[in-house]
Structures are given as C-alpha cells and as structure tokens.
C-alpha cells in the first residue's frame, strides 16, 4: 500500500523539448463549458431548449391571392393566323379575344359561315366600326357544305380590295371555309399545290375534307378579277 502511495505522489515526468507537459493525475478536472444553452420560444410561448429555430405545432399558413386578368394580356382567336399584310384569318372570336382584335385596327370582316355571327361578336364589330360582309348566308345550309363558286369569288374580290384592309376572314371554326378561300388566294399568288394543301391541312387538323382540297385544285383562277395595283405616287 505504501508503494502505491509513493508512486501516486511521485512527480510527473518532465516533458521533452518541444512537447507540452503531461497533466498529472492530481490535476483538477476540466471546467465545464460556460456557454449558456440556446433556448428558443415557440409561437405559443413555450421554450424549446433542443432546437436552434422556432418550432410550432400549427400547420403552415398558405396565402391565397386573387388573380385578376391584366389588360395587357391579349389572346388571339382560335385558328388565328397572318395570311398577308393587312389580312388575317381565324375562327369566331369570343369576348376574351376582343382586346386582341382591337389592336389590329380592322376595317372589315368577311364572314363565311352560313349562320350569322353570335351577338357579342356582332356588337363588337358595330362598336369598332368594322364592316361585316356575310357571304353565303343560307338558313338551310349545313356547316359541312362546301362553298359555292359565287361565294368564293365574292370573298376574293373583297379581300383583294385594298380599301377593305386590314381585313379579317373567318367562319365558325376557322378551318374549312376559311381555309378554302385562303387556299384559292394562294393559288392566285402562284403557290404550288403541295404548299397550298399543306397550309390547309395545318389549320384543318385531323378533320381534312377532300372535297375542299379538290375544289382548290380544280378552281379556275381566271374567273377572279385581280385589281390592278395602285399607281406609285412617288413617280
């Protein structure tokens, strides 16, 4: 027992050069960390000593905002497309499309469907002072009936007249009747038949009508009187 006590009272061995002195067995234990424990307060006022961020048992709040349509958003009508400068095509527009049409500054509208346009569209044309040309009006005609040669010639005469530009050519869906007249216009412009039918099919989608394509192919453009261009005032 005495040997043990002497061994415990023996001084610690000296440290070698460049080393830190070894702690003795009789040295005091290391001091505890004096940094205070971080506590947080929840939204209910309870302390949470285990978390470094506020915690809450309440479900997250979701803010629901009511979005109103902006006047700067302009939605074109269905099947809308630019045919030529001063000539556009589409199906029957709705009230959602009226702000877009206002920016076009239209002067005339060639309506090819057998039935009349709906009341909102007619009211829009009157308010904007746009002349409506309803061609091929027939109470007994169906929407799938092809256009007559007389109706086509009237439509081409209107859209070729510079006094009617900017002009909108439209029908109920903007596919077949409108596509037929646009196809004949391309024929007057000396497009090849492949390009004409490709444009017609792009707007018609899966509902291609072969009798319309045959009408475009067999139509005699010599029947249409193309107006002469206005003389250049600069010369």
Buried (B, 14 or more C-beta within 10 A) or exposed (E): EEEEEEEEEEEEEEEEEEEEEEEEEEEEEEEEEEEEEEEBEBEEEEEBEEEEEEBEEEEEEEEEEEEEEEEEEBBBBBBBBEBEEBBBBBBBBBEEBBBBBEEBEBBBBBBBBBBEBBEEBBEBBEEBEBEBBBBBEEEEBEEEBBBBEEBBBBBBBBBBEEEBBBBBBBBBBBBBBBBBBBBBBBBEEEBEEEEBBEBBBEBBEEEBBEEBBEBBEEBEEEEBEEEEEEEEEEE
